[in-house]
């Protein structure tokens, strides 16, 4: 596909052909850490965004967090104050699924604890979405370890469903993984690919499989780092530094775990182990212990490292 000319914020400047389907409004289900990254990225590229969450306090917290992150960009001269205001004006939080009615693409990005809960909750969310949106709207999931064919199996029109996986940090990552389900139509798939290119991402077209590419690479890496740590081969900082300075990774495995959320990493591994039965996906006792203690990383300000009130890393957390 050809990527069209973009302005400095990534907005598509090429006029659409008459009758050409386009995406002008995106909805996100779930305003958690990754949901916020998707919201910011989409709104920065000139599209309206509505996100659905559980209560007004969460919506307020999410809006404040998005605003704060944009402030950091203005401080680094990546945005002007006027551009920040324009971005915020495109974002709306809501409790009501009826506000999805005019959305062209809806991306589910929720969190849940167990695989069974994740599947059933998402199926219900998909049905709630379908009851409100137009026949042309696309329903997508950001999940990697759950397959879109299963999640969309109870929809009236499963051909509208796609797996669209953003890699965190979304604004820095250059790729998205797009997956066809068993019933996904070519039109829905190509429309999502076009959307990904409009927001400045290279599309990786992936065959449906739990974990697809990114999670099946990252989750075992973090797990193996925990094994090295348990054996006393190196410290948390030693292992992170080796990967960063030795191989050019922007983050070490323990920094990744803290950023993604140790609870999320455990869910990834549990899902992959349940699917494939391979011991490399058996979550390390360290990860399980930290999850039980709610030492889940940046979100709790305590993981493999500790973080201050500005969520800046200050030291490894002694185990």
C-alpha positions as CSV (number, residue, x, y, z in Angstrom):
1,X,0.0,0.0,0.0
2,X,1.1,3.6,-0.6
3,X,1.4,5.9,2.4
4,X,-0.2,9.2,1.6
5,X,1.4,12.6,2.3
6,X,1.0,13.6,5.9
7,X,1.4,17.0,7.7
8,X,3.5,17.5,10.8
9,X,0.9,15.9,13.0
10,X,0.4,13.0,10.6
11,X,-3.0,14.2,9.2
12,X,-3.8,12.8,5.8
13,X,-3.8,15.8,3.4
14,X,-4.9,13.9,0.3
15,X,-8.6,14.4,-0.5
16,X,-10.6,11.2,-0.3
17,X,-12.1,9.8,-3.5
18,X,-15.9,10.0,-3.7
19,X,-17.4,6.9,-2.1
20,X,-14.1,5.8,-0.6
21,X,-14.6,4.4,2.9
22,X,-12.6,6.2,5.5
23,X,-12.2,6.3,9.3
24,X,-12.8,9.7,10.9
25,X,-13.9,8.6,14.4
26,X,-12.3,5.9,16.6
27,X,-13.6,4.5,19.8
28,X,-11.5,2.8,22.5
29,X,-13.0,0.5,25.1
30,X,-10.9,0.9,28.2
31,X,-8.8,3.9,29.2
32,X,-6.0,2.1,30.9
33,X,-2.3,2.7,30.3
34,X,-2.3,1.2,26.8
35,X,-5.7,2.6,26.0
36,X,-4.4,6.1,26.8
37,X,-1.5,5.6,24.4
38,X,-3.8,4.6,21.6
39,X,-6.1,7.5,22.3
40,X,-3.2,10.0,22.3
41,X,-1.8,8.6,19.1
42,X,-5.1,8.6,17.2
43,X,-6.1,12.1,18.3
44,X,-2.7,13.5,17.4
45,X,-3.3,12.3,13.8
46,X,-6.5,14.4,13.5
47,X,-9.2,11.8,14.3
48,X,-11.9,12.2,16.9
49,X,-11.7,9.6,19.7
50,X,-14.3,8.5,22.3
51,X,-13.4,6.1,25.0
52,X,-15.7,4.1,27.2
53,X,-14.9,3.3,30.9
54,X,-16.5,2.2,34.1
55,X,-17.2,5.4,36.0
56,X,-16.8,9.2,35.9
57,X,-13.8,9.1,38.2
58,X,-11.9,6.8,35.9
59,X,-12.8,9.0,33.0
60,X,-11.6,12.1,34.8
61,X,-8.3,10.4,35.8
62,X,-7.8,9.2,32.2
63,X,-8.3,12.7,30.8
64,X,-5.9,14.2,33.3
65,X,-3.3,11.5,32.5
66,X,-3.6,12.1,28.8
67,X,-3.3,15.9,29.3
68,X,-0.3,15.4,31.5
69,X,1.5,13.3,28.9
70,X,0.8,15.9,26.3
71,X,2.3,18.5,28.6
72,X,5.5,16.5,28.7
73,X,5.6,16.7,24.9
74,X,5.1,20.5,24.9
75,X,7.9,20.8,27.4
76,X,10.2,18.9,25.0
77,X,9.0,21.2,22.1
78,X,7.3,18.2,20.3
79,X,4.0,20.0,20.5
80,X,2.8,23.6,20.8
81,X,0.2,24.6,23.4
82,X,-2.3,25.2,20.6
83,X,-1.7,21.7,19.2
84,X,-2.2,20.2,22.6
85,X,-5.5,22.0,23.0
86,X,-6.6,20.8,19.5
87,X,-5.7,17.2,20.4
88,X,-7.6,17.3,23.7
89,X,-10.7,18.8,21.9
90,X,-10.9,15.6,19.8
91,X,-11.1,13.3,22.9
92,X,-14.2,12.5,24.8
93,X,-14.8,10.0,27.7
94,X,-18.2,8.3,28.2
95,X,-20.0,5.7,30.2
96,X,-22.6,5.1,27.5
97,X,-22.1,2.7,24.6
98,X,-24.6,4.7,22.7
99,X,-21.8,7.3,22.1
100,X,-20.2,4.7,19.8
101,X,-23.0,5.1,17.3
102,X,-21.0,7.2,14.8
103,X,-17.6,5.5,15.3
104,X,-16.0,3.9,12.3
105,X,-13.6,1.7,14.2
106,X,-13.9,0.5,17.8
107,X,-10.9,-1.0,19.5
108,X,-11.3,-3.1,22.6
109,X,-8.4,-2.5,25.1
110,X,-9.7,-3.7,28.4
111,X,-7.9,-5.6,31.2
112,X,-9.2,-8.7,33.1
113,X,-7.6,-11.2,35.4
114,X,-8.1,-14.8,34.1
115,X,-8.3,-16.2,30.6
116,X,-11.9,-17.3,31.1
117,X,-12.9,-13.8,32.3
118,X,-11.0,-12.2,29.5
119,X,-12.8,-14.2,26.8
120,X,-16.3,-13.9,28.3
121,X,-16.0,-10.2,29.2
122,X,-14.7,-9.4,25.7
123,X,-17.5,-11.3,24.0
124,X,-20.1,-9.4,26.0
125,X,-18.3,-6.1,25.1
126,X,-18.3,-7.0,21.4
127,X,-22.0,-7.7,21.5
128,X,-22.6,-4.3,23.3
129,X,-20.6,-2.6,20.6
130,X,-22.4,-4.3,17.8
131,X,-25.8,-3.3,19.2
132,X,-24.9,0.4,18.9
133,X,-22.7,0.8,15.8
134,X,-23.5,0.9,12.0
135,X,-23.2,-2.2,9.8
136,X,-20.0,-0.7,8.3
137,X,-18.2,-0.2,11.6
138,X,-15.2,-2.4,12.4
139,X,-14.8,-4.0,15.8
140,X,-11.2,-4.8,16.8
141,X,-9.3,-6.1,19.7
142,X,-5.8,-5.1,20.9
143,X,-5.3,-8.4,22.6
144,X,-2.6,-10.7,21.3
145,X,-2.9,-13.9,23.3
146,X,-6.7,-14.2,22.6
147,X,-7.7,-14.8,19.0
148,X,-10.2,-12.6,17.2
149,X,-12.1,-15.6,15.8
150,X,-13.1,-16.7,19.3
151,X,-13.8,-13.2,20.6
152,X,-16.1,-12.4,17.6
153,X,-17.8,-15.8,17.5
154,X,-21.1,-14.5,19.0
155,X,-21.4,-11.4,16.8
156,X,-24.2,-11.2,14.2
157,X,-21.6,-10.0,11.7
158,X,-18.2,-11.6,12.6
159,X,-16.8,-10.5,9.3
160,X,-16.4,-7.0,10.7
161,X,-13.9,-8.1,13.3
162,X,-10.1,-7.7,13.2
163,X,-7.2,-8.0,15.6
164,X,-5.3,-4.8,15.7
165,X,-2.3,-4.9,18.0
166,X,-0.4,-1.7,19.0
167,X,3.0,-2.2,20.6
168,X,3.8,0.0,23.6
169,X,5.0,2.8,23.6
170,X,2.4,3.4,20.8
171,X,3.7,6.8,19.8
172,X,7.2,5.5,19.3
173,X,6.6,2.1,17.8
174,X,6.6,2.1,14.0
175,X,4.5,-1.0,13.5
176,X,1.1,-2.5,14.3
177,X,0.2,-6.1,13.9
178,X,-3.1,-6.8,12.0
179,X,-4.7,-10.2,12.0
180,X,-7.6,-11.6,10.0
181,X,-9.9,-13.9,11.9
182,X,-11.6,-16.9,10.3
183,X,-14.5,-14.7,9.2
184,X,-12.8,-11.3,8.7
185,X,-13.7,-9.8,5.4
186,X,-11.1,-8.4,3.0
187,X,-12.8,-5.0,3.1
188,X,-12.6,-4.8,6.9
189,X,-9.0,-5.9,6.9
190,X,-7.9,-3.5,4.2
191,X,-9.8,-0.6,5.9
192,X,-7.9,-1.2,9.2
193,X,-4.6,-1.4,7.3
194,X,-5.4,2.0,5.7
195,X,-6.2,3.4,9.1
196,X,-2.9,2.2,10.5
197,X,-0.9,3.8,7.7
198,X,-2.8,7.1,8.2
199,X,-1.6,7.2,11.8
200,X,2.0,6.6,10.7
201,X,2.4,2.9,11.3
202,X,3.8,0.1,9.1
203,X,1.4,-2.8,8.9
204,X,2.6,-6.3,9.8
205,X,0.1,-8.7,8.4
206,X,0.1,-11.7,10.7
207,X,-1.5,-15.1,10.5
208,X,-3.9,-15.7,13.4
209,X,-2.1,-17.4,16.3
210,X,-2.1,-16.7,20.1
211,X,0.6,-14.2,20.9
212,X,1.2,-13.5,17.2
213,X,4.8,-12.1,16.7
214,X,5.4,-9.5,19.4
215,X,4.1,-11.2,22.5
216,X,5.6,-14.6,21.6
217,X,9.0,-12.9,21.4
218,X,8.7,-10.5,24.4
219,X,7.0,-12.7,27.0
220,X,9.6,-15.6,26.9
221,X,12.4,-13.0,27.0
222,X,11.1,-11.5,30.2
223,X,10.6,-15.0,31.6
224,X,14.1,-16.1,30.8
225,X,15.5,-12.9,32.3
226,X,13.7,-13.9,35.6
227,X,15.4,-17.4,35.3
228,X,18.8,-15.8,35.0
229,X,18.0,-13.5,38.0
230,X,16.9,-16.5,40.1
231,X,20.1,-18.4,39.3
232,X,22.1,-15.4,40.5
233,X,23.9,-15.0,37.2
234,X,23.3,-11.2,37.2
235,X,21.4,-8.4,39.0
236,X,18.3,-6.7,37.6
237,X,20.4,-3.8,36.4
238,X,23.1,-6.1,35.0
239,X,20.6,-8.0,32.9
240,X,18.8,-4.9,31.6
241,X,22.1,-3.1,30.8
242,X,23.4,-6.2,28.9
243,X,20.4,-6.1,26.6
244,X,20.4,-2.4,26.1
245,X,24.1,-1.7,25.6
246,X,25.0,-5.1,24.2
247,X,22.1,-5.5,21.7
248,X,20.7,-1.9,21.3
249,X,17.4,-2.6,23.0
250,X,15.7,0.6,24.2
251,X,14.5,-1.1,27.3
252,X,15.8,-4.1,29.3
253,X,13.5,-7.1,30.0
254,X,12.8,-5.9,33.6
255,X,12.1,-2.4,32.4
256,X,9.8,-3.9,29.8
257,X,7.9,-5.9,32.5
258,X,7.4,-2.8,34.6
259,X,6.2,-0.8,31.7
260,X,3.8,-3.3,30.3
261,X,2.7,-4.4,33.8
262,X,3.9,-7.6,35.5
263,X,0.3,-8.7,35.9
264,X,-0.2,-8.4,32.1
265,X,3.0,-10.3,31.4
266,X,1.8,-13.1,33.7
267,X,-1.5,-13.2,31.8
268,X,0.4,-13.4,28.5
269,X,2.4,-16.3,29.7
270,X,-0.5,-18.1,31.2
271,X,-2.5,-17.8,28.0
272,X,0.5,-19.0,25.9
273,X,1.2,-21.9,28.2
274,X,-2.5,-22.9,28.1
275,X,-2.5,-22.8,24.3
276,X,0.9,-24.4,23.5
277,X,1.9,-26.3,26.7
278,X,5.5,-25.3,26.2
279,X,7.5,-24.8,29.5
280,X,9.1,-21.7,28.2
281,X,5.8,-20.0,28.6
282,X,5.4,-21.2,32.3
283,X,5.4,-17.9,34.3
284,X,8.4,-17.5,36.5
285,X,7.8,-17.7,40.3
286,X,9.3,-14.2,40.6
287,X,6.5,-12.8,38.3
288,X,3.8,-14.7,40.2
289,X,5.1,-13.5,43.6
290,X,5.2,-9.9,42.4
291,X,1.7,-10.0,40.9
292,X,0.3,-11.4,44.2
293,X,2.0,-8.5,46.1
294,X,0.7,-6.0,43.5
295,X,4.2,-5.0,42.7
296,X,3.2,-4.8,39.1
297,X,5.5,-2.1,37.8
298,X,5.0,1.5,36.9
299,X,1.2,1.3,37.5
300,X,1.9,0.6,41.2
301,X,5.2,2.5,41.4
302,X,6.9,-0.7,42.4
303,X,8.1,-3.6,40.3
304,X,11.6,-4.6,39.4
305,X,12.3,-0.9,40.0
306,X,10.8,1.7,42.2
307,X,9.2,4.9,40.7
308,X,8.6,8.3,42.2
309,X,5.4,10.3,42.0
310,X,6.3,11.4,38.4
311,X,6.7,7.7,37.5
312,X,10.5,8.1,37.0
313,X,12.6,5.1,37.8
314,X,14.7,5.6,41.0
315,X,16.2,2.2,41.9
316,X,15.8,-1.5,41.6
317,X,13.3,-3.0,44.1
318,X,15.2,-5.4,46.4
319,X,13.8,-8.9,46.3
